[in-house]
Amino acid sequence: MPSFIRRRDLLVQLGAVSAGLLLPQGALSQGAVLEDLAAQIPEWMREFHVVGAAVAVVRGGKREWRGDFGWRSLYPRAPVEPSTIFEAASLSKPVFAYALLTLAAEGKFDLDRPLTGFMPQPFSSRVPKLMASEVPADPRLARITPRMVLSHSTGFPNWGRGKPLALQSEPGEKFGYSGEGYVYLQNVVEHVTGESLDDLVRARVFTPLRMPDSSFVWRADYDARAAIGYDRLGPKEKDKPKQALAAATLHTTAADFARFLSAILYPSAAGLDANWIEKMLSPQTKIDASLSWGLGWGLEERPPGRAFWQWGDNGEFKAFAMGSREEGTALIVLTNSALGLRLCRKIVEQVLPGPHPALAFGMLDYS
């Protein structure tokens, strides 16, 4: 089918559905914002050519609102539903960081011990097409710590893309976003615990926080409900990861990720150590006057206070999460479209109005 016909059909079909919207009793009495949001999202989706989206807003420690819009698949046609599975991409990172911090809270992992002290040999690639095939010997590797990985100051590039993984700056010297660093740390954690990443995160995050639909590896039950990704030319073949990557392979629903956000907003209610969440949301690596990185989360300084955030970009899957503990509000947006970050930006501005330095972060691809 010619690409221009597929794009025309996509726009027509986007206008035909806003599926499965759920509004808890009395939610709109707290303001007209969410009512407006429900009406505006389908319009924005048509404007930005977004095929499907799932959105959830958390306030007061519980999910206040959820909306499911558009299509998880156009051919065959299937709407986004509450059970639809999306790739969360880099939203994997704060989930992995949270699991690691539970180990640190139990005294089982030292955030400031160099990674070579846990596992002398650097990792080798698990996904040769994406990551570096080897890590050359470099004495500076002995200075890289888990804290540097979680706050993106290892000096590693984002991805090696098949090239030797050389340090681009001194460890701990400055901010440098790196998925490779997270995979290095994942290898160390698996070595120390003797557990696979998915088993570890399931035991320490998914099960206690009641996230039954989330996984870092592909599950058989996803085949019938996973969203298909779309770029400007149409659908892309769905990646079904057999190996977990701490930086990128989380698959989840909006409802599941909303429970994770609720735990970050109100850790004591989730049975968590609030002191460790404070550490997670404390600046570790400064980017500029308004932006920094904590342990797994990006941080922005804005009135009325600090917000935490992370975006996801797996090409045709785009996602965004943000929360403010001062405002007691967080949101998650999952999309299956290459231009999905444009929709995410609109929703963030509606739910958490005001200036957002994070939305101008240079790595966010709105194009």
One Martini backbone bead per residue (centre of mass of N, CA, C, O) as a GRO file, in nm:
protein
  367
    1MET     BB    1   0.095   0.037   0.025
    2PRO     BB    2   0.093   0.350  -0.005
    3SER     BB    3   0.192   0.595   0.211
    4PHE     BB    4  -0.028   0.813   0.151
    5ILE     BB    5  -0.269   0.627   0.210
    6ARG     BB    6  -0.200   0.549   0.497
    7ARG     BB    7  -0.207   0.836   0.611
    8ARG     BB    8  -0.497   0.902   0.537
    9ASP     BB    9  -0.626   0.670   0.700
   10LEU     BB   10  -0.517   0.749   0.972
   11LEU     BB   11  -0.666   1.020   1.000
   12VAL     BB   12  -0.951   0.911   0.980
   13GLN     BB   13  -0.929   0.707   1.223
   14LEU     BB   14  -0.858   0.903   1.449
   15GLY     BB   15  -1.148   1.049   1.430
   16ALA     BB   16  -1.321   0.772   1.536
   17VAL     BB   17  -1.160   0.763   1.830
   18SER     BB   18  -1.227   0.729   2.200
   19ALA     BB   19  -1.124   0.482   2.400
   20GLY     BB   20  -1.211   0.386   2.722
   21LEU     BB   21  -1.307   0.606   2.908
   22LEU     BB   22  -1.220   0.683   3.254
   23LEU     BB   23  -1.422   0.820   3.526
   24PRO     BB   24  -1.427   0.889   3.827
   25GLN     BB   25  -1.618   0.959   4.075
   26GLY     BB   26  -1.583   1.314   4.097
   27ALA     BB   27  -1.327   1.410   3.941
   28LEU     BB   28  -1.437   1.684   3.804
   29SER     BB   29  -1.480   1.847   4.076
   30GLN     BB   30  -1.157   1.929   4.076
   31GLY     BB   31  -1.198   2.014   3.773
   32ALA     BB   32  -1.173   2.099   3.418
   33VAL     BB   33  -0.910   1.977   3.307
   34LEU     BB   34  -0.989   1.676   3.246
   35GLU     BB   35  -1.223   1.737   3.061
   36ASP     BB   36  -1.056   1.885   2.851
   37LEU     BB   37  -0.860   1.656   2.793
   38ALA     BB   38  -1.061   1.451   2.673
   39ALA     BB   39  -1.122   1.647   2.425
   40GLN     BB   40  -0.821   1.719   2.321
   41ILE     BB   41  -0.663   1.463   2.251
   42PRO     BB   42  -0.791   1.386   1.975
   43GLU     BB   43  -0.703   1.649   1.839
   44TRP     BB   44  -0.397   1.617   1.879
   45MET     BB   45  -0.370   1.347   1.734
   46ARG     BB   46  -0.446   1.454   1.457
   47GLU     BB   47  -0.226   1.674   1.439
   48PHE     BB   48   0.025   1.447   1.513
   49HIS     BB   49  -0.024   1.153   1.418
   50VAL     BB   50  -0.160   0.976   1.648
   51VAL     BB   51  -0.277   0.661   1.704
   52GLY     BB   52  -0.198   0.601   2.018
   53ALA     BB   53  -0.318   0.631   2.373
   54ALA     BB   54  -0.210   0.646   2.722
   55VAL     BB   55  -0.357   0.787   3.025
   56ALA     BB   56  -0.242   0.907   3.355
   57VAL     BB   57  -0.363   1.041   3.671
   58VAL     BB   58  -0.211   1.149   3.978
   59ARG     BB   59  -0.378   1.199   4.299
   60GLY     BB   60  -0.334   1.156   4.630
   61GLY     BB   61  -0.206   0.851   4.568
   62LYS     BB   62  -0.410   0.821   4.318
   63ARG     BB   63  -0.600   0.740   4.062
   64GLU     BB   64  -0.803   0.979   3.888
   65TRP     BB   65  -0.718   0.925   3.575
   66ARG     BB   66  -0.822   0.771   3.256
   67GLY     BB   67  -0.707   0.730   2.906
   68ASP     BB   68  -0.821   0.582   2.593
   69PHE     BB   69  -0.672   0.618   2.260
   70GLY     BB   70  -0.740   0.489   1.976
   71TRP     BB   71  -0.481   0.274   1.832
   72ARG     BB   72  -0.296  -0.025   1.843
   73SER     BB   73  -0.433  -0.105   1.558
   74LEU     BB   74  -0.509  -0.083   1.205
   75TYR     BB   75  -0.380  -0.378   1.098
   76PRO     BB   76  -0.584  -0.461   1.259
   77ARG     BB   77  -0.846  -0.324   1.413
   78ALA     BB   78  -0.754  -0.179   1.741
   79PRO     BB   79  -0.807  -0.058   2.040
   80VAL     BB   80  -0.738   0.114   2.302
   81GLU     BB   81  -0.685  -0.028   2.623
   82PRO     BB   82  -0.626  -0.093   2.951
   83SER     BB   83  -0.440  -0.361   2.845
   84THR     BB   84  -0.243  -0.209   2.685
   85ILE     BB   85   0.076  -0.251   2.544
   86PHE     BB   86   0.375  -0.063   2.598
   87GLU     BB   87   0.648   0.100   2.519
   88ALA     BB   88   0.867   0.278   2.757
   89ALA     BB   89   1.160   0.268   2.741
   90SER     BB   90   1.324   0.497   2.949
   91LEU     BB   91   1.123   0.424   3.185
   92SER     BB   92   1.307   0.198   3.289
   93LYS     BB   93   1.517   0.349   3.466
   94PRO     BB   94   1.354   0.423   3.733
   95VAL     BB   95   1.278   0.129   3.793
   96PHE     BB   96   1.563   0.022   3.828
   97ALA     BB   97   1.654   0.224   4.042
   98TYR     BB   98   1.452   0.140   4.257
   99ALA     BB   99   1.548  -0.151   4.288
  100LEU     BB  100   1.837  -0.074   4.375
  101LEU     BB  101   1.756   0.092   4.632
  102THR     BB  102   1.649  -0.153   4.788
  103LEU     BB  103   1.928  -0.278   4.819
  104ALA     BB  104   2.064  -0.038   4.962
  105ALA     BB  105   1.865  -0.029   5.209
  106GLU     BB  106   1.975  -0.338   5.287
  107GLY     BB  107   2.299  -0.342   5.235
  108LYS     BB  108   2.356  -0.484   4.923
  109PHE     BB  109   2.441  -0.186   4.809
  110ASP     BB  110   2.691   0.037   4.684
  111LEU     BB  111   2.682   0.350   4.529
  112ASP     BB  112   3.020   0.412   4.584
  113ARG     BB  113   3.115   0.161   4.443
  114PRO     BB  114   3.296   0.042   4.219
  115LEU     BB  115   3.222  -0.171   3.966
  116THR     BB  116   3.500  -0.328   3.971
  117GLY     BB  117   3.442  -0.436   4.269
  118PHE     BB  118   3.214  -0.639   4.171
  119MET     BB  119   3.325  -0.651   3.849
  120PRO     BB  120   3.614  -0.653   3.686
  121GLN     BB  121   3.470  -0.713   3.420
  122PRO     BB  122   3.350  -0.585   3.166
  123PHE     BB  123   3.106  -0.566   2.963
  124SER     BB  124   2.924  -0.718   2.709
  125SER     BB  125   2.730  -0.733   2.458
  126ARG     BB  126   2.371  -0.806   2.388
  127VAL     BB  127   2.333  -0.578   2.146
  128PRO     BB  128   2.518  -0.528   1.876
  129LYS     BB  129   2.343  -0.317   1.709
  130LEU     BB  130   2.356  -0.101   1.961
  131MET     BB  131   2.598  -0.184   2.121
  132ALA     BB  132   2.886  -0.240   2.236
  133SER     BB  133   3.129  -0.496   2.187
  134GLU     BB  134   3.331  -0.327   2.375
  135VAL     BB  135   3.561  -0.258   2.657
  136PRO     BB  136   3.818  -0.093   2.693
  137ALA     BB  137   4.090  -0.047   2.852
  138ASP     BB  138   4.046   0.164   3.154
  139PRO     BB  139   4.133   0.314   3.447
  140ARG     BB  140   3.860   0.488   3.480
  141LEU     BB  141   3.656   0.258   3.545
  142ALA     BB  142   3.735   0.254   3.861
  143ARG     BB  143   3.536   0.527   3.910
  144ILE     BB  144   3.272   0.390   3.854
  145THR     BB  145   2.943   0.429   3.977
  146PRO     BB  146   2.618   0.389   4.044
  147ARG     BB  147   2.559   0.691   4.080
  148MET     BB  148   2.662   0.775   3.799
  149VAL     BB  149   2.465   0.614   3.636
  150LEU     BB  150   2.189   0.726   3.754
  151SER     BB  151   2.313   1.040   3.683
  152HIS     BB  152   2.480   1.066   3.420
  153SER     BB  153   2.839   1.051   3.487
  154THR     BB  154   3.044   0.838   3.342
  155GLY     BB  155   3.123   0.911   3.012
  156PHE     BB  156   2.936   0.772   2.845
  157PRO     BB  157   2.761   0.701   2.598
  158ASN     BB  158   2.462   0.618   2.509
  159TRP     BB  159   2.559   0.458   2.237
  160GLY     BB  160   2.782   0.255   2.055
  161ARG     BB  161   2.697   0.111   1.788
  162GLY     BB  162   2.945  -0.121   1.762
  163LYS     BB  163   3.147   0.035   1.923
  164PRO     BB  164   3.376   0.111   2.116
  165LEU     BB  165   3.353   0.197   2.469
  166ALA     BB  166   3.434   0.514   2.512
  167LEU     BB  167   3.528   0.766   2.693
  168GLN     BB  168   3.417   1.121   2.686
  169SER     BB  169   3.465   1.151   2.999
  170GLU     BB  170   3.500   1.204   3.314
  171PRO     BB  171   3.417   1.058   3.584
  172GLY     BB  172   3.192   1.285   3.739
  173GLU     BB  173   3.214   1.563   3.576
  174LYS     BB  174   2.944   1.519   3.388
  175PHE     BB  175   2.683   1.530   3.193
  176GLY     BB  176   2.580   1.201   3.029
  177TYR     BB  177   2.374   1.036   2.857
  178SER     BB  178   2.336   0.666   2.944
  179GLY     BB  179   2.252   0.349   2.852
  180GLU     BB  180   2.515   0.190   2.887
  181GLY     BB  181   2.545   0.233   3.191
  182TYR     BB  182   2.292   0.067   3.268
  183VAL     BB  183   2.394  -0.203   3.150
  184TYR     BB  184   2.640  -0.226   3.322
  185LEU     BB  185   2.488  -0.226   3.594
  186GLN     BB  186   2.314  -0.469   3.537
  187ASN     BB  187   2.544  -0.675   3.525
  188VAL     BB  188   2.632  -0.633   3.816
  189VAL     BB  189   2.365  -0.699   3.962
  190GLU     BB  190   2.339  -0.988   3.849
  191HIS     BB  191   2.607  -1.085   3.970
  192VAL     BB  192   2.547  -1.025   4.273
  193THR     BB  193   2.246  -1.166   4.294
  194GLY     BB  194   2.170  -1.397   4.069
  195GLU     BB  195   1.969  -1.224   3.899
  196SER     BB  196   1.752  -1.126   3.696
  197LEU     BB  197   1.613  -0.837   3.614
  198ASP     BB  198   1.316  -0.926   3.600
  199ASP     BB  199   1.309  -1.071   3.874
  200LEU     BB  200   1.397  -0.835   4.048
  201VAL     BB  201   1.170  -0.631   3.967
  202ARG     BB  202   0.931  -0.805   4.037
  203ALA     BB  203   0.998  -0.833   4.347
  204ARG     BB  204   1.055  -0.497   4.399
  205VAL     BB  205   0.801  -0.376   4.217
  206PHE     BB  206   0.560  -0.519   4.073
  207THR     BB  207   0.438  -0.672   4.315
  208PRO     BB  208   0.419  -0.453   4.550
  209LEU     BB  209   0.274  -0.237   4.328
  210ARG     BB  210   0.075  -0.367   4.136
  211MET     BB  211   0.222  -0.475   3.827
  212PRO     BB  212   0.109  -0.724   3.624
  213ASP     BB  213   0.178  -0.593   3.313
  214SER     BB  214   0.487  -0.594   3.372
  215SER     BB  215   0.797  -0.597   3.164
  216PHE     BB  216   1.135  -0.669   3.028
  217VAL     BB  217   0.992  -0.907   2.885
  218TRP     BB  218   0.841  -1.114   2.686
  219ARG     BB  219   0.496  -1.211   2.669
  220ALA     BB  220   0.249  -1.411   2.557
  221ASP     BB  221   0.005  -1.209   2.638
  222TYR     BB  222   0.096  -0.970   2.441
  223ASP     BB  223   0.004  -1.055   2.153
  224ALA     BB  224  -0.315  -0.957   2.204
  225ARG     BB  225  -0.225  -0.632   2.334
  226ALA     BB  226  -0.019  -0.493   2.166
  227ALA     BB  227   0.128  -0.230   2.041
  228ILE     BB  228   0.179  -0.070   1.739
  229GLY     BB  229   0.416   0.088   1.560
  230TYR     BB  230   0.440   0.434   1.421
  231ASP     BB  231   0.523   0.597   1.140
  232ARG     BB  232   0.505   0.783   0.850
  233LEU     BB  233   0.482   0.489   0.683
  234GLY     BB  234   0.387   0.312   0.932
  235PRO     BB  235   0.426   0.010   1.034
  236LYS     BB  236   0.614  -0.177   1.271
  237GLU     BB  237   0.801  -0.410   1.381
  238LYS     BB  238   0.779  -0.595   1.664
  239ASP     BB  239   0.949  -0.596   1.949
  240LYS     BB  240   1.063  -0.905   2.139
  241PRO     BB  241   1.213  -0.926   2.423
  242LYS     BB  242   1.436  -1.170   2.573
  243GLN     BB  243   1.612  -0.936   2.689
  244ALA     BB  244   1.696  -0.738   2.937
  245LEU     BB  245   1.689  -0.371   2.962
  246ALA     BB  246   1.732  -0.113   3.180
  247ALA     BB  247   1.698   0.125   2.946
  248ALA     BB  248   1.433  -0.007   2.733
  249THR     BB  249   1.219  -0.287   2.788
  250LEU     BB  250   0.971  -0.175   2.899
  251HIS     BB  251   0.646  -0.311   2.962
  252THR     BB  252   0.321  -0.139   2.974
  253THR     BB  253   0.081   0.041   3.150
  254ALA     BB  254  -0.076   0.311   3.269
  255ALA     BB  255  -0.172   0.186   3.536
  256ASP     BB  256   0.094   0.072   3.633
  257PHE     BB  257   0.268   0.335   3.624
  258ALA     BB  258   0.088   0.490   3.821
  259ARG     BB  259   0.172   0.323   4.070
  260PHE     BB  260   0.464   0.412   4.066
  261LEU     BB  261   0.410   0.716   4.096
  262SER     BB  262   0.263   0.697   4.368
  263ALA     BB  263   0.514   0.591   4.524
  264ILE     BB  264   0.681   0.850   4.480
  265LEU     BB  265   0.484   1.051   4.613
  266TYR     BB  266   0.389   0.803   4.842
  267PRO     BB  267   0.585   0.591   5.003
  268SER     BB  268   0.450   0.516   5.276
  269ALA     BB  269   0.185   0.401   5.148
  270ALA     BB  270   0.382   0.173   4.996
  271GLY     BB  271   0.611   0.082   5.209
  272LEU     BB  272   0.840   0.293   5.199
  273ASP     BB  273   1.142   0.459   5.207
  274ALA     BB  274   1.148   0.796   5.209
  275ASN     BB  275   1.457   0.853   5.211
  276TRP     BB  276   1.514   0.718   4.931
  277ILE     BB  277   1.335   0.903   4.764
  278GLU     BB  278   1.485   1.161   4.832
  279LYS     BB  279   1.746   1.068   4.696
  280MET     BB  280   1.630   1.022   4.413
  281LEU     BB  281   1.522   1.351   4.423
  282SER     BB  282   1.824   1.437   4.426
  283PRO     BB  283   2.076   1.611   4.323
  284GLN     BB  284   2.377   1.499   4.133
  285THR     BB  285   2.355   1.627   3.832
  286LYS     BB  286   2.432   1.905   3.660
  287ILE     BB  287   2.314   2.101   3.382
  288ASP     BB  288   2.156   2.356   3.496
  289ALA     BB  289   1.965   2.584   3.660
  290SER     BB  290   1.696   2.374   3.613
  291LEU     BB  291   1.872   2.108   3.563
  292SER     BB  292   1.883   1.760   3.666
  293TRP     BB  293   2.008   1.456   3.827
  294GLY     BB  294   1.927   1.184   3.980
  295LEU     BB  295   1.810   0.857   4.072
  296GLY     BB  296   1.664   0.805   3.756
  297TRP     BB  297   1.580   1.111   3.755
  298GLY     BB  298   1.469   1.388   3.639
  299LEU     BB  299   1.517   1.746   3.713
  300GLU     BB  300   1.308   2.032   3.799
  301GLU     BB  301   1.293   2.382   3.841
  302ARG     BB  302   0.978   2.497   3.977
  303PRO     BB  303   0.690   2.636   4.009
  304PRO     BB  304   0.649   2.523   4.337
  305GLY     BB  305   0.877   2.303   4.244
  306ARG     BB  306   1.000   2.006   4.217
  307ALA     BB  307   1.047   1.789   3.937
  308PHE     BB  308   0.989   1.476   3.789
  309TRP     BB  309   1.148   1.293   3.503
  310GLN     BB  310   1.074   1.105   3.187
  311TRP     BB  311   1.162   0.977   2.881
  312GLY     BB  312   1.053   0.805   2.572
  313ASP     BB  313   1.258   0.642   2.291
  314ASN     BB  314   1.162   0.390   2.035
  315GLY     BB  315   1.076   0.575   1.798
  316GLU     BB  316   0.749   0.463   1.765
  317PHE     BB  317   0.791   0.507   2.080
  318LYS     BB  318   0.634   0.734   2.309
  319ALA     BB  319   0.716   0.895   2.632
  320PHE     BB  320   0.582   1.036   2.954
  321ALA     BB  321   0.699   1.147   3.281
  322MET     BB  322   0.548   1.328   3.565
  323GLY     BB  323   0.625   1.494   3.889
  324SER     BB  324   0.481   1.645   4.203
  325ARG     BB  325   0.502   1.659   4.541
  326GLU     BB  326   0.385   1.940   4.601
  327GLU     BB  327   0.118   1.872   4.413
  328GLY     BB  328   0.039   1.562   4.405
  329THR     BB  329   0.137   1.507   4.093
  330ALA     BB  330   0.092   1.274   3.811
  331LEU     BB  331   0.209   1.144   3.484
  332ILE     BB  332   0.117   0.930   3.198
  333VAL     BB  333   0.248   0.877   2.859
  334LEU     BB  334   0.146   0.657   2.593
  335THR     BB  335   0.284   0.576   2.266
  336ASN     BB  336   0.264   0.461   1.895
  337SER     BB  337   0.439   0.728   1.793
  338ALA     BB  338   0.682   0.932   1.657
  339LEU     BB  339   0.500   1.206   1.754
  340GLY     BB  340   0.427   1.172   2.068
  341LEU     BB  341   0.574   1.414   2.217
  342ARG     BB  342   0.370   1.630   2.137
  343LEU     BB  343   0.145   1.518   2.313
  344CYS     BB  344   0.289   1.513   2.582
  345ARG     BB  345   0.334   1.817   2.607
  346LYS     BB  346   0.035   1.900   2.619
  347ILE     BB  347  -0.041   1.734   2.873
  348VAL     BB  348   0.155   1.853   3.073
  349GLU     BB  349   0.055   2.153   3.046
  350GLN     BB  350  -0.229   2.079   3.161
  351VAL     BB  351  -0.167   1.927   3.438
  352LEU     BB  352   0.121   2.109   3.467
  353PRO     BB  353   0.126   2.413   3.492
  354GLY     BB  354   0.385   2.589   3.350
  355PRO     BB  355   0.702   2.578   3.366
  356HIS     BB  356   0.930   2.354   3.147
  357PRO     BB  357   1.249   2.271   3.104
  358ALA     BB  358   1.225   1.970   3.015
  359LEU     BB  359   1.077   2.030   2.732
  360ALA     BB  360   1.380   2.157   2.630
  361PHE     BB  361   1.536   1.918   2.610
  362GLY     BB  362   1.766   1.822   2.367
  363MET     BB  363   1.667   1.500   2.338
  364LEU     BB  364   1.397   1.584   2.246
  365ASP     BB  365   1.189   1.442   1.983
  366TYR     BB  366   0.951   1.629   1.783
  367SER     BB  367   1.013   1.540   1.460
   0.00000   0.00000   0.00000
